[in-house]
Amino acid sequence: MAIKILIVDDDPDIRDVLRLTLSEENYTILEAQDGEEALKIIKTKSPDLVLLDYKLPKIDGREVLHRVRKDILLRHLPIIMVTGKGDVDDKVDGIEAGADDYIVKPFEPKELLARIRMILRRTESDLEANPLTRLPGNVSILNELTRRLESQSKFAVCYIDLDKFKAYNDTYGFEHGDEVIRETARILIRVVQQCGNPDDFIGHIGGDDFVVVTTPNIVDSICQKIISSFDIAVSSFYNEMDRKRGYIIAKDRQGKEQKIPLLSISIGVVTNEFRKIQHVAQIGEIGAELKSYAKQTDKSSYVKDKRRVEE
């Protein structure tokens, strides 16, 4: 997949020069001419790197940086600040606001390309993560579950996914679908920060599937809070007509039009509170089974394994 780079500059001539320079490396180029447009593209198009001019209309470069670094899903996005030749204060401000590097106009194309390659390499090695949410991916999830098993401590693993998501994606499009996934990640992060333990873990398996690893004593409150937070947020994902009637018209897998209820969230909770769990695959198998039970209702719900299995 081609690397996406967002150029943010209000000067069309500078954007042209940057576009020509970057075309040598076959990057996919996105463009914004002010800070407001830049933030919208960052949130919807998920660029891999941003070249950000310091002086911008509407929202200046420093404020764009500040907002990106405040969002837990975007804070790892590499940003190179572009400044004028004599603007030493702008360089210092940019680095202090969270820029990964800066380049001075007029710039040497080879130097810019070298800096971009360096930052992209560093970002890739620093973060094994889902590209959409920047949450830890499958390698980290496997390592976390292995660590919990080896420590022989009590754990609760929440397998989380969205119901009716395919129909939503088909109706509203991938960009809206991606924003639903990002907002779900934000909800998980907020809830775990509010209700969880300091060493609780959040991972993104892929698509609309997530994992939260916590302890049995607080897992119920975490699941209840995730569900209530998601159910509050869900209306914002729809247009007014769909929101009011409480469903969308979409085709099922046989191609027939159906009334599809609004999105909900299902959680299957695996714990070693009442049974001994021997290996990571066992956690996944139980989680899939419990999640399928949770999905049997038309509303957000969670199912926790309370079965006692004698060893």
QUIKA-V48356 format. One line per field, one symbol per residue. ss: DSSP state (2 for helix, 1 for strand, 0 for the rest). phi: phi as a letter, one per 20 degrees, with the letter a starting at -180 (. if undefined). burial: 1 if it has 9 or more other C-alpha atoms within 8 Angstrom, else 0. A space follows every 50 residues. Layout:
BEGIN
ss: ???
phi: ???
burial: ???
END
This chain:
BEGIN
ss: 00011111000222222222222000011111002222222222200011 11100000002222222222000000011111100002222222222000 11110000222222222222222222001000000102222222222222 20000111111110222222220222222222222222222222200000 11111100111111022222222222222222222220022222201111 10000011111001111111100000000222222222222222000000 11110000000
phi: .ffeceedaeefffffffffffffdlfeddcbdbfffgfffgfddlfebc ddffecfmcfgffgggffffefedfeffcdedcfgeefffffgffffoff abcdefdegfffffffgfffffffffcebffedmegeffffgffffffff flefccdeecbeemffffgfeenffffffffffffffgffffffdeegdf cccdfqlddcccdbcffcfffffffgffffffffffedffffffenadeb eefenefcedgfgccdcdddcdfdbedebfgfffffffffffffffeecf accdfdfedfe
burial: 00011111110000100110110000101111111011101101011111 11110110111101110110001110111111100000011011101111 01110000000110000011001000011100111111011101110110 00011111111111101111001001111111011111101110111001 11111000111111110110011011101110010000000110001101 11000000011111111111110110000101100111111111100001 11111000000
END
